[in-house]
C-alpha cells in the first residue's frame, strides 16, 4: 500500500498544496528524504509564482497527481550537505529551479541540456529516482542533488532574483541559442508579463535594440520608461505593425494565449527567427509562404540546462537584471493565483516563505 505524503520519508516538511482540480492551495504536512551523500538541503527563503504552477495545480496539462506542492523558483540557504558534496557548504545561499533530476546518460545530459532529457525530473509533481513524488518550493525546505542546485551570486538579490530561475533562463536561453545576444541586434518581445519583462531586460543587457509588442496600449509607458525598451508597438494597430515590417532580427514570443503569428513574421528581416516560449493551449495558424518568402524560422525553446542556468544567474548579477516583483505572504497565494490569471501583477509574485510559512 502506498505511503501517505507525510510518512513516505523520514524528514517532516510543511507547505501549501492543491488537492484537486480546483487548484485551491491549503496547508499540507508531508515529508522529504534524508540528506544523501550528494544532496544539499535548503531552508527556503523565497519562491516565485510561475503560471506553470497554476496549470499544475488545476491539472490543465493532464500531468498532475495530487496533492501537488508547486514552486520551481526557489531561493534559500544551505542547512545541510552530504558527505560527498563539493560545491556547497552550510550557510551558502543557493537556488533550485525547474529540475531536480535527469537520466544523466543521454546525449542531452552529456551536453549540459538536462532540460531536454526525456527522463527529466521536475521539481514538483514528478516521480523521483526512488519512485516517490517531488514537491516544490511552496514549502519550508527542500533537498536536491547538488548537480541540480545553483550557486547564488553574492550581489544578486534573493527575492527579486528568484523568478530568474524560470523566467530568466526561459528568455536568456533562446537569446543565446538563436544568436540574438549580440550588441546591435534588433529584437522583439511579444507580451509584457512575467516572462516578457525579463526578456526585455535580458535583451537590453546583451546590447540589443528592443521593440515590445503588446495588445495593451496602456503598457507603452512602462515598456519605454520603466523597462527602457527602444520601441513600443500596439500589435492590433495595422499601421504600427506595417511601420515595423522587415525590421527585426528575431522575436521572443512569451504569450501563452492563442494569438496570430503571421503579423509577427512580417516584421522579421529575411532569415529572422520567431521563437516561442509561451505555450498556447490551442494550435497557432502558420502560413508556409510567410516563412518561405524570407527564409524565416519559427522555433521554440524551453529552460536551459544547469550549466546555462548558472551562466544566466552570473550574467544577471553582473548586469543588474532582476524581476519586478510583488512580495506576498504564503496565505495570500490563492488570491495571487487569481490575480495572475487577470494579469494583475507587475510582473511576478514572490512568496516570502521564511517570514510567512509557519509549521503547526
N, C-alpha and C positions, 0 to 999 in steps of 0.2 A: 504494500500500500504506500502511495506517495506521501512523503512527509509534508507538513504544512510549512509555509514560508518562515514561520517563527522557529521551527525546530530542525530544518534541514542542515543548518550549520551551527557551530558552537558559539559564535560571537553575536550577541544581540545587536540589532540595528533598529533605527526608528526613522520613519519618513512619511511622505504623503503618497497615496496610491489611488489609481482608478480601479474599480472592481467590476465594472460593466460598461456597456457601450454608451451610457450617458456621459461618460468621461469625467464625471464629478470626482474630485480628489478629496480624500479624507485620511486621517492618521492611520498608520499601519505599523505594527511591530513585526519585524522579520529578522533575518539573520544573515551574516556574512561568514565566509570561510576564515580559518586561521591564516595567519601570515606565513606563506610558504617561503622557501629559500630564496626565490627570485621575486618575491612580492613586495610591494610598497603599500602601506596603509596611510590614508589621508583623513584627517579631520576636515570635513567640507566647510568652507567659509562662505562661498558664493556659488550659485548655479544659475546660468541664464535659462530663459524660457524660449524654446525654438518652436516654430509651427509644427515641426515633426512630432513634438511632444503631444500636441493636441490630436494629430492624426492617430498616434498610437493609443492615446487614452480612449478614443472613441472607436478604435479598430476600423478606421476608414480605409486602411490599406490591407485589411484582412490578415494581418500578421501577429495580432496581439493575443497573448494568453494572460488571463487575469489571475491575481492582481498584478498591475504594472506600475512600477515606480519610475516616472520619466526623468529626464535630465541628462544631457551629454555636453554641457558647457560648464565643467566642474573645476573650481579652483580651491585648493586647500593647503594645509600644512602637514608635512610628513610626521606621523606619530610613531611609526614602527617600520623597520626594514628587515627583510630576510637576511640570512647569513651570507648569501652569495650576491646580494645587491651591490653594485659598483657605482651607480650614478647618483644615488641619493643618500642623504643622512637625515636623522631626526632633526626637525626644525626647519628644513628646507620648504620653501613654497613650491608647489607643483600643480600640474593640471592633468585632467583626464578628459579627452574629447569623445568622439563618436564611437570609437572602437576600443575593445579591451582584449581582442584576440584575433588570430587568423591561423591558417594551416601551417605557415612557416616554410612550406616546401614547394609551392607552385611558382611559376615564372613571375607572377605579380609580386609575391612576397620577396622573391630573390632580388627584385629590382626596386625595393622600397615602396611598393604600391599596394600595401595591405588593404587599402580602400577598395581595390578591385579584386581582392581574393574571393573566390566563390564560396569559401567557407569562413568568411569574416564573422567575428562575434561582436555584435553591437553592445554598447554599454548598458542597454536595458532591453528587456523582453526578448532575449536571445539565449539559446542553450549554450552553456559554457562547456569546456573540455570534459568536465566531470559529470555532465548531464544535468546539472542544476541550472536554474534560471538566473540571468543577470538582472540587477536592479540598479537604477540610475541615481542621479545626483540630487533629487528632491529628498535628501536624507542626511543623516548626521555624519556618516563616514563611508568610505569605500576602500576596497582593496583591489589592486590590479598588478599584473606582471609589470616589472619595471620597463620592459620594452614598449609598453603602451602608456607610460607615464611621461609627461613632458616637463622639462626643466623650465621654471618660470623666471624670465629675465628680471633683474633687480629693479629696473626703472619702469617696468610695465605695471600699471595699477591692477590690483586684483579684481575689483568689481567691474570697472569698465573694460577690462581685458577679457573677462570670462567669455563673452559672446564670440570672441575671435576663434575659439576652439571649434565652432561650427561655421558661423557666418564669415569669419575671417578666412579660414582655409578654403571654404567653398568659393570665394571670389578670388583669392590670391592664386590658387592653383590654375584656373583657366587663363588668367592673365599671363602667367609664366609659360604654361604649356603651349598656348597658341601664339606666343611671340608678341603679346600686347604690353609687354613690360619694359619697353624702351622709351627713353625721353623723346618727346615729339610725336609719339603715336596718337592718333585720333580715335578715341574710344567712346562708345556709347554705353550708357547704363539704363536699362529699362526697368522701371519700378523703383520707388524711393521708400522702401520699407526697411526691415531688419537686415536683409541681405544687401539691398541696393545702396543704402547709405554707407555701408562698409566698402562696397565695391568702388564707390566714388573716391573714398579716402585712399584705398589701396592704389587705384589707378593714378591719382594725383601724386602719391608718394613715389611712384615709378617715373614721374615726369610727363605723364600723358596729358593731352588736352581732352577734357571730359565733357560730353554732352549728355544731359539727363532727359529721358523721355518719360512722361507721366500723363495719365488721364485726369490728373487733379491739378488744375491751374493754380490753386492756392499754394502748391508746394514750390512755386518758382522762387520765391524769396529765400526759403530755407535752402534750396538747392544752390543758388548762386551766392548768397551771403553767408549762410551757415556752413555749408559744406564746400564752398569755394569751387563749385563746378564752373566751367567756362561758358556753358550754354544750356538753356532750358527750352525744351520743345513740348508743347501740349500736343500729344500724339493724335488727338482727334481732329486737329486743325489741319486740313489738307494743304493749305498754303504753307504753313510752317514745315510740314513734312516735305513738301516739294523743295523748299529752300535748302533742305539738308541733303538732297539726293546726291549719291556718289561721293560722299564726303568723309566717310569713316573707314578706318582700317579693321575695326572689329566692334562687336557689341556683346556685352554680358547681359543676358535677359534673365532677370530674377523673378519674374511674375509667375505665380502658381495658379492663377485663374486662366481659363480659356481666353485666348486673345489672338487677333490676326497677326501673322508674322510676315506676310507679303510686303506690307508697307515698311517694315524694318529692313528687309532685304534690299529695298530700293535705295536706302540711304548708305549702303555699303559701297565702297570702291570695288573695282574688279579685284578678284582674289580675296575679298573680305570674308570675315568669319562671324557668323551669328552663333553664340554659344549659350545653350540653355542650361541654367542651373536651377530654375524653378521647375516644378513638376505639376502641370495642369492635370486634372483628373480625366479630361476628355482629349481625344487626339486633336492636334493642330493641323490646319489645312496647309499643304505645301504644293505650290505650283512649280513643277520642274523647270519651266522656262526661266523663272526668276533666278534660278541657280545657274543654268546653262549659259545665259546671256552674259554673265560676268565671271564665270568660273568661281562662283561663290560656294561657301561651305556652311551647312548647318550642323553643328556639333553639340555635344553635351559634356558635362563634367560634374563629377561628384567631389567629395572632400579629397584631400591629398593623403599620402601615406604619412607615417610618423616622422620620417626624416624631413619631409617637406613642411609638415606642420610645425616642427621645431624651428625650421628656417623662417617660416612665416611669423612666429612669435618674436624671434630675434629682429626681423625686419620691422615689425610693428613697433617694438621698443625703440629701435634706432630712429624711426621717423615719426614717432609720436602718434601712431594710429591706434585709436581705441573706438569702442562703440559708444553711441549716445544712449544712455540708459535711464530707466526709472527703477529705482531700488525699492523693493517691496518686501513685506514680511511673508512668511510661509502661509499664514492663514488667509492671505489675500489672493492666493494662486487661482482659485476658480473665477474670481472677478477679473483677474488679469487675462485668463484664457478668453473670457467673453469679450473683453476689450480688444484683445489681439485680433479676434475674428472681425471686428469692426474697424481695424486699422487705427485704433485709438491709442497709439503709443508712439512716442518719438525717442528711440526707434526699437528698443529692446528692453523687455522686463528682465531684471536680475533679482533673484531671491537672496536676501540677506540671511543665509541659513544659520550661521553661527549665533546671531542675535535673536532669531525668532523661532527656531525649532527647538523645543524643549521636550525631551523624552518624559513619559509619565513616571 
